Amino acid sequence: MKPHTLSSFDRDLDAIRLNVLTMGGQVEDAILNASRALETRDEDLAAQVVQGDKLIDASEEEINAQVVRLLALRQPQADDLRAAVAVMKMAGELERLGDYAKNMAKRVPVLISAPVIDGAAGALRRQSRLVGQMLKDMLDAFSRLDVALARDVIARDVEVDDMTNALFREFITHMMEDPRNITPCLHYVFIAKNIERMGDLVTHGAEHVIFVADGRPAGAREKGHSTALIDAPKG
């Protein structure tokens, strides 16, 4: 993408990008802490994640306001308009990621009082770590407009989908083995699905990077096995 002829536009947009990266760091922490609270059954840490989502929401609102001001003041066209709009979309993806992390944290108090499902929280934390690394790399690609890294992030979403599929099968098995496992496993199913959606949002962010850098959509991407096609395990 060519530099804008008005250096003031570039400076303003760079400042907004920096705010997006800061917001991205907030979301990274939320995902990490929510999954840690889930695994360690730490209700206080979960409450911090829920409370911290307000800061993420406020960050999105400020970034959107900054972009609107930039569009009104500079009236960019072509590549510059695309870059400015992509920044706003990126902030929206990050805000939704924060919502999913908050949702995970909100389930911690319920799961603390429910029967323990061996290995479930640890598996979900590993899934969260994968998404967290994807997010970190996506933000790095965003900061440098690194198309190769963005495409690598997109490719890794298949692993998140496949992990979700495997976890669903495990949770179904636990529910069939003992009715007392139904409540915690249903919560774990929702968490696993939310983490899968986090992977989709990170992938959308990587697609924004490619669109800004190349000026064209990223194209179709490979998806893992759908949870809609899962059958109940056969005894």
N, C-alpha and C positions, 0 to 999 in steps of 0.2 A: 504494500500500500504506500503511495507516494505521500511525503510530508505535505501538510496543508500550507498554502502560501502565507497564511496569517499565523505567525508563531504563537500569538495569543490563544488561538484555538487549540493548538497542540498542547500548550501549557495547561489550559483548562481541562482538556480531555485527559491528560496524564494525571492530573490531580484527582479526577474522578476515578480513573483506573486504580490509583493507589488506594482509594477508599473501598473499592470493590475487593481488592486483595486483602485489606484489613478485615472486611466483613467475612471474606472467605476463611481467614484465620479463626474468627469467632465461631464459624460453623464447624470447622475442623475440630475445635475444642469441644463443641457441643456433642458431636458424634462420638468422639473418644470418651468423654465423661459419661454420656448416657449408657454406652455399652459397658463401661467399667462399673458403673453403679448397678447395672443389671447382673453382672457376673459376681460382684462382691456383696450384693444385696445391701447397698449403701443408700439409705433413704435420704440422708442429708445431701449427698452428691447429686442424687436425682432431682431434689428440690432446687438445687443451684442451677441445673440445666433448664428446668422449667422457668425459673425466674430470669435467667440469662437470655431467654428467647425474646424478651422485650427489647433488649439492646440490638439484637439482630433485626427485628422489625423496624426499629428506629433507624438503623443503618440503611435499610432499603428505602425508607421514605426520604431520607436525606439525599441519597444517590439519585433517586428519581427526580427530586426537586432540582438538583444540580444539572441533570441532563436537560430538563425542560428549560431551565434558564440558559443553558448553552445553546440550545436549538433556537430559542427566541432571539438571543443576542447575536449569534454568529451566522445563523441561517445557512448551515452547511449543505452541500449537495454531494451526490454520488458517493465516493468512497468515505468521505467524512461523515455523511449522514448515516451510512451503514454502520460505521464504527460507533457512533454515538448511540444509536438504537440498540446495538448489540450489548453495550454496557448496561443499559436499562434491563434488557432481557436477562443478562447474567445475574444482576441483583435479584431479579424475581426468582430465578432458579435457586439461588442461595437461600432466599427467605423460605422457600418451600422445604429445602433440606433441613433448615433449622426447625421447622414445624414437625418434621418426621422424627428428628432427634428428641424434641420435646415430648412427642407422643410415646416414644420408647421410654423416656424417663418417667412419664406419668404412670406407666404400668408397673414400675418397680414396687411401690407399696403393696399393690394387690398380690404380686408374685411372692413377696416376702412371707405372706401368711398362707400361701398355697403349698401343696406338696412339691418337693424338690424333684425335678426331672434331670437325672444325671446327664451332664455334658451339654445340656441345652443352652444355658447361658454362655458357656465357653464357645460353643459353635457359633452363636450369634455374634459374639464379640469378634471372632475371626472374620466373619462375613463383614462386620462393620469396619474392621481394619482394612480390608480389601477396598471397600468403598472410600474410606478415608484416604488411602494412598492414591486412588484414582482422582479424588478431589484435589489433593496436593499437587499432583502432576498436571491436572487440568488448569489449575491456577497458574502454575509455572508456564504452561503453554500459552495461557492468556496474556501473561506479562511480557512474553517474548514473541507472541504470534508464531509459535512453533507448531507448524502443521503436522510434522512427523510425530511429535509427542502427542498432539491432540488425537491423531488417528490411533496411536497406541492405546490411549485411554479408552477410546470407543471399542476397540477390539477386546479389552479386558472385561467389558460388561457381560459378555457371554459367560464368563466364570461366575459372576454374581448370580445370573439367572440359573445356572446349573446347581449352584450351592443352595439356592432357594428351593429348587425342585427336590434335592436330596433331603433337606430339612423337613419339608412337608411330609415326605414319606416316613421319616423317623417319628414325627409328632403323631401322625395317624396311627402308627404302630403302638405308640405309648397309650393313646386313647382307647384302642381296641383291647389292650391288655388289662387295663384297670380304669373303670369309670371315674375314679377319683383324680385321674390325670387329665380329664377333659378340660376343666377350667384353666389350669396353667398352660396346657398345650394350645388351647385356643388363643391365649394371649401371645404365646410364642409364634404361632402361625401369623398373627397380625404383625408382629414385630419383623419377622422374616420377610413378609411381603412389603412392609414399609422400607426395609433396607434395600430390597430389590428396586423399589421405586426411587430410592436415593441414587442408585446406580444409573437409572434412566435419566435423572435430572443432571447428574454429572456428565453423562454422555451428551445431553442436549447442550450443556455448556461448552463441551469440546467441539460440537458442531458449529456453535456460534464463532469459535475461534477460527475454524476453517473458512467459514463464510466471510468473515472480515478479511482474512489474509488472502484468500483466493478469489473472492467475489462471486462464488457460486456455492450451492449447497454441498454438503459433505457426501451425499448419496446414500443409498440404502445400506443398512448395517446388519450384520449377522446377529441373530437372537438365539438364546439358549432354549431349552425345552420349556414349554408353557406349563404352569401349575394347573391350568384348566384341564389338562389331559391326564392328570394323575389318577390312577385307579387305586382302590384300597388294596393294601398288601394281602396276598393270598396266604392262608395258613397251610 
